[in-house]
Structures are given as C-alpha cells and as structure tokens.
Amino acid sequence: MIESIKLRNAFLAAQRKKGQAPSGPVPRLINC
C-alpha cells in the first residue's frame, strides 16, 4: 500500500516536471 502511494507521487511529480498528462498505460498504473 505504502509503496503504491510512493509510486503514485513519483508519477505525479514526473508529470508536473514534463507539464503533460500522458495517456495510456500510465494513468492505468496510477489507478491501480
């Protein structure tokens, strides 16, 4: 559970840096 939260934060941080919201497998991973 905690690890998934860390991964979620990492993905959000990467998206903020890129300034884009990639669609496809990425949002699915965040959903999981």
mmCIF file of the N, C-alpha and C atoms, coordinates in Angstrom:
data_MODEL
# 
_entry.id   MODEL 
# 
loop_
_atom_site.group_PDB 
_atom_site.id 
_atom_site.type_symbol 
_atom_site.label_atom_id 
_atom_site.label_alt_id 
_atom_site.label_comp_id 
_atom_site.label_asym_id 
_atom_site.label_entity_id 
_atom_site.label_seq_id 
_atom_site.pdbx_PDB_ins_code 
_atom_site.Cartn_x 
_atom_site.Cartn_y 
_atom_site.Cartn_z 
_atom_site.occupancy 
_atom_site.B_iso_or_equiv 
_atom_site.pdbx_formal_charge 
_atom_site.auth_seq_id 
_atom_site.auth_comp_id 
_atom_site.auth_asym_id 
_atom_site.auth_atom_id 
_atom_site.pdbx_PDB_model_num 
ATOM 1  N N  . MET A 1 1  ? 0.841  -1.205 0.000   1.00 0.00 ? 1  MET A N  1 
ATOM 2  C CA . MET A 1 1  ? 0.000  0.000  0.000   1.00 0.00 ? 1  MET A CA 1 
ATOM 3  C C  . MET A 1 1  ? 0.875  1.254  0.000   1.00 0.00 ? 1  MET A C  1 
ATOM 4  N N  . ILE A 1 2  ? 1.803  1.318  0.956   1.00 0.00 ? 2  ILE A N  1 
ATOM 5  C CA . ILE A 1 2  ? 2.672  2.496  1.054   1.00 0.00 ? 2  ILE A CA 1 
ATOM 6  C C  . ILE A 1 2  ? 3.506  2.649  -0.219  1.00 0.00 ? 2  ILE A C  1 
ATOM 7  N N  . GLU A 1 3  ? 4.011  1.526  -0.739  1.00 0.00 ? 3  GLU A N  1 
ATOM 8  C CA . GLU A 1 3  ? 4.850  1.598  -1.948  1.00 0.00 ? 3  GLU A CA 1 
ATOM 9  C C  . GLU A 1 3  ? 4.040  2.150  -3.117  1.00 0.00 ? 3  GLU A C  1 
ATOM 10 N N  . SER A 1 4  ? 2.783  1.734  -3.225  1.00 0.00 ? 4  SER A N  1 
ATOM 11 C CA . SER A 1 4  ? 1.947  2.217  -4.330  1.00 0.00 ? 4  SER A CA 1 
ATOM 12 C C  . SER A 1 4  ? 1.765  3.728  -4.227  1.00 0.00 ? 4  SER A C  1 
ATOM 13 N N  . ILE A 1 5  ? 1.629  4.228  -2.999  1.00 0.00 ? 5  ILE A N  1 
ATOM 14 C CA . ILE A 1 5  ? 1.484  5.679  -2.803  1.00 0.00 ? 5  ILE A CA 1 
ATOM 15 C C  . ILE A 1 5  ? 2.749  6.399  -3.260  1.00 0.00 ? 5  ILE A C  1 
ATOM 16 N N  . LYS A 1 6  ? 3.906  5.840  -2.932  1.00 0.00 ? 6  LYS A N  1 
ATOM 17 C CA . LYS A 1 6  ? 5.175  6.455  -3.348  1.00 0.00 ? 6  LYS A CA 1 
ATOM 18 C C  . LYS A 1 6  ? 5.262  6.482  -4.868  1.00 0.00 ? 6  LYS A C  1 
ATOM 19 N N  . LEU A 1 7  ? 4.864  5.368  -5.511  1.00 0.00 ? 7  LEU A N  1 
ATOM 20 C CA . LEU A 1 7  ? 4.895  5.318  -6.973  1.00 0.00 ? 7  LEU A CA 1 
ATOM 21 C C  . LEU A 1 7  ? 3.953  6.371  -7.544  1.00 0.00 ? 7  LEU A C  1 
ATOM 22 N N  . ARG A 1 8  ? 2.797  6.510  -6.918  1.00 0.00 ? 8  ARG A N  1 
ATOM 23 C CA . ARG A 1 8  ? 1.816  7.491  -7.392  1.00 0.00 ? 8  ARG A CA 1 
ATOM 24 C C  . ARG A 1 8  ? 2.418  8.894  -7.327  1.00 0.00 ? 8  ARG A C  1 
ATOM 25 N N  . ASN A 1 9  ? 3.055  9.213  -6.210  1.00 0.00 ? 9  ASN A N  1 
ATOM 26 C CA . ASN A 1 9  ? 3.680  10.536 -6.043  1.00 0.00 ? 9  ASN A CA 1 
ATOM 27 C C  . ASN A 1 9  ? 4.777  10.734 -7.085  1.00 0.00 ? 9  ASN A C  1 
ATOM 28 N N  . ALA A 1 10 ? 5.541  9.681  -7.358  1.00 0.00 ? 10 ALA A N  1 
ATOM 29 C CA . ALA A 1 10 ? 6.629  9.775  -8.334  1.00 0.00 ? 10 ALA A CA 1 
ATOM 30 C C  . ALA A 1 10 ? 6.062  10.083 -9.719  1.00 0.00 ? 10 ALA A C  1 
ATOM 31 N N  . PHE A 1 11 ? 4.977  9.395  -10.090 1.00 0.00 ? 11 PHE A N  1 
ATOM 32 C CA . PHE A 1 11 ? 4.366  9.636  -11.398 1.00 0.00 ? 11 PHE A CA 1 
ATOM 33 C C  . PHE A 1 11 ? 3.837  11.065 -11.486 1.00 0.00 ? 11 PHE A C  1 
ATOM 34 N N  . LEU A 1 12 ? 3.179  11.519 -10.428 1.00 0.00 ? 12 LEU A N  1 
ATOM 35 C CA . LEU A 1 12 ? 2.631  12.882 -10.425 1.00 0.00 ? 12 LEU A CA 1 
ATOM 36 C C  . LEU A 1 12 ? 3.761  13.899 -10.546 1.00 0.00 ? 12 LEU A C  1 
ATOM 37 N N  . ALA A 1 13 ? 4.855  13.675 -9.842  1.00 0.00 ? 13 ALA A N  1 
ATOM 38 C CA . ALA A 1 13 ? 5.990  14.601 -9.899  1.00 0.00 ? 13 ALA A CA 1 
ATOM 39 C C  . ALA A 1 13 ? 6.557  14.643 -11.317 1.00 0.00 ? 13 ALA A C  1 
ATOM 40 N N  . ALA A 1 14 ? 6.678  13.476 -11.949 1.00 0.00 ? 14 ALA A N  1 
ATOM 41 C CA . ALA A 1 14 ? 7.221  13.416 -13.306 1.00 0.00 ? 14 ALA A CA 1 
ATOM 42 C C  . ALA A 1 14 ? 6.297  14.158 -14.270 1.00 0.00 ? 14 ALA A C  1 
ATOM 43 N N  . GLN A 1 15 ? 4.991  13.980 -14.099 1.00 0.00 ? 15 GLN A N  1 
ATOM 44 C CA . GLN A 1 15 ? 4.033  14.656 -14.971 1.00 0.00 ? 15 GLN A CA 1 
ATOM 45 C C  . GLN A 1 15 ? 4.130  16.164 -14.783 1.00 0.00 ? 15 GLN A C  1 
ATOM 46 N N  . ARG A 1 16 ? 4.293  16.608 -13.541 1.00 0.00 ? 16 ARG A N  1 
ATOM 47 C CA . ARG A 1 16 ? 4.395  18.050 -13.284 1.00 0.00 ? 16 ARG A CA 1 
ATOM 48 C C  . ARG A 1 16 ? 5.646  18.612 -13.942 1.00 0.00 ? 16 ARG A C  1 
ATOM 49 N N  . LYS A 1 17 ? 6.752  17.872 -13.868 1.00 0.00 ? 17 LYS A N  1 
ATOM 50 C CA . LYS A 1 17 ? 8.006  18.346 -14.472 1.00 0.00 ? 17 LYS A CA 1 
ATOM 51 C C  . LYS A 1 17 ? 7.849  18.440 -15.983 1.00 0.00 ? 17 LYS A C  1 
ATOM 52 N N  . LYS A 1 18 ? 7.212  17.439 -16.588 1.00 0.00 ? 18 LYS A N  1 
ATOM 53 C CA . LYS A 1 18 ? 7.026  17.439 -18.036 1.00 0.00 ? 18 LYS A CA 1 
ATOM 54 C C  . LYS A 1 18 ? 5.947  18.435 -18.434 1.00 0.00 ? 18 LYS A C  1 
ATOM 55 N N  . GLY A 1 19 ? 5.027  18.705 -17.511 1.00 0.00 ? 19 GLY A N  1 
ATOM 56 C CA . GLY A 1 19 ? 3.946  19.629 -17.816 1.00 0.00 ? 19 GLY A CA 1 
ATOM 57 C C  . GLY A 1 19 ? 2.924  18.990 -18.740 1.00 0.00 ? 19 GLY A C  1 
ATOM 58 N N  . GLN A 1 20 ? 2.919  17.644 -18.781 1.00 0.00 ? 20 GLN A N  1 
ATOM 59 C CA . GLN A 1 20 ? 1.975  16.940 -19.647 1.00 0.00 ? 20 GLN A CA 1 
ATOM 60 C C  . GLN A 1 20 ? 1.343  15.785 -18.880 1.00 0.00 ? 20 GLN A C  1 
ATOM 61 N N  . ALA A 1 21 ? 0.142  15.392 -19.322 1.00 0.00 ? 21 ALA A N  1 
ATOM 62 C CA . ALA A 1 21 ? -0.531 14.249 -18.704 1.00 0.00 ? 21 ALA A CA 1 
ATOM 63 C C  . ALA A 1 21 ? -0.605 13.114 -19.725 1.00 0.00 ? 21 ALA A C  1 
ATOM 64 N N  . PRO A 1 22 ? 0.379  12.234 -19.742 1.00 0.00 ? 22 PRO A N  1 
ATOM 65 C CA . PRO A 1 22 ? 0.419  11.134 -20.716 1.00 0.00 ? 22 PRO A CA 1 
ATOM 66 C C  . PRO A 1 22 ? -0.777 10.212 -20.563 1.00 0.00 ? 22 PRO A C  1 
ATOM 67 N N  . SER A 1 23 ? -1.343 9.771  -21.690 1.00 0.00 ? 23 SER A N  1 
ATOM 68 C CA . SER A 1 23 ? -2.491 8.868  -21.641 1.00 0.00 ? 23 SER A CA 1 
ATOM 69 C C  . SER A 1 23 ? -2.071 7.480  -22.106 1.00 0.00 ? 23 SER A C  1 
ATOM 70 N N  . GLY A 1 24 ? -2.745 6.453  -21.626 1.00 0.00 ? 24 GLY A N  1 
ATOM 71 C CA . GLY A 1 24 ? -2.406 5.075  -21.994 1.00 0.00 ? 24 GLY A CA 1 
ATOM 72 C C  . GLY A 1 24 ? -2.159 4.236  -20.757 1.00 0.00 ? 24 GLY A C  1 
ATOM 73 N N  . PRO A 1 25 ? -1.037 3.528  -20.693 1.00 0.00 ? 25 PRO A N  1 
ATOM 74 C CA . PRO A 1 25 ? -0.754 2.638  -19.558 1.00 0.00 ? 25 PRO A CA 1 
ATOM 75 C C  . PRO A 1 25 ? -0.418 3.396  -18.276 1.00 0.00 ? 25 PRO A C  1 
ATOM 76 N N  . VAL A 1 26 ? 0.034  4.636  -18.407 1.00 0.00 ? 26 VAL A N  1 
ATOM 77 C CA . VAL A 1 26 ? 0.445  5.390  -17.213 1.00 0.00 ? 26 VAL A CA 1 
ATOM 78 C C  . VAL A 1 26 ? -0.731 5.665  -16.278 1.00 0.00 ? 26 VAL A C  1 
ATOM 79 N N  . PRO A 1 27 ? -1.837 6.251  -16.778 1.00 0.00 ? 27 PRO A N  1 
ATOM 80 C CA . PRO A 1 27 ? -2.979 6.515  -15.895 1.00 0.00 ? 27 PRO A CA 1 
ATOM 81 C C  . PRO A 1 27 ? -3.551 5.233  -15.305 1.00 0.00 ? 27 PRO A C  1 
ATOM 82 N N  . ARG A 1 28 ? -3.433 4.125  -16.054 1.00 0.00 ? 28 ARG A N  1 
ATOM 83 C CA . ARG A 1 28 ? -3.927 2.844  -15.544 1.00 0.00 ? 28 ARG A CA 1 
ATOM 84 C C  . ARG A 1 28 ? -3.119 2.444  -14.320 1.00 0.00 ? 28 ARG A C  1 
ATOM 85 N N  . LEU A 1 29 ? -1.793 2.629  -14.385 1.00 0.00 ? 29 LEU A N  1 
ATOM 86 C CA . LEU A 1 29 ? -0.941 2.282  -13.239 1.00 0.00 ? 29 LEU A CA 1 
ATOM 87 C C  . LEU A 1 29 ? -1.314 3.143  -12.042 1.00 0.00 ? 29 LEU A C  1 
ATOM 88 N N  . ILE A 1 30 ? -1.593 4.427  -12.291 1.00 0.00 ? 30 ILE A N  1 
ATOM 89 C CA . ILE A 1 30 ? -1.952 5.330  -11.194 1.00 0.00 ? 30 ILE A CA 1 
ATOM 90 C C  . ILE A 1 30 ? -3.277 4.884  -10.585 1.00 0.00 ? 30 ILE A C  1 
ATOM 91 N N  . ASN A 1 31 ? -4.192 4.424  -11.447 1.00 0.00 ? 31 ASN A N  1 
ATOM 92 C CA . ASN A 1 31 ? -5.483 3.952  -10.954 1.00 0.00 ? 31 ASN A CA 1 
ATOM 93 C C  . ASN A 1 31 ? -5.299 2.744  -10.045 1.00 0.00 ? 31 ASN A C  1 
ATOM 94 N N  . CYS A 1 32 ? -4.425 1.842  -10.456 1.00 0.00 ? 32 CYS A N  1 
ATOM 95 C CA . CYS A 1 32 ? -4.187 0.643  -9.643  1.00 0.00 ? 32 CYS A CA 1 
ATOM 96 C C  . CYS A 1 32 ? -3.544 1.044  -8.324  1.00 0.00 ? 32 CYS A C  1 
# 
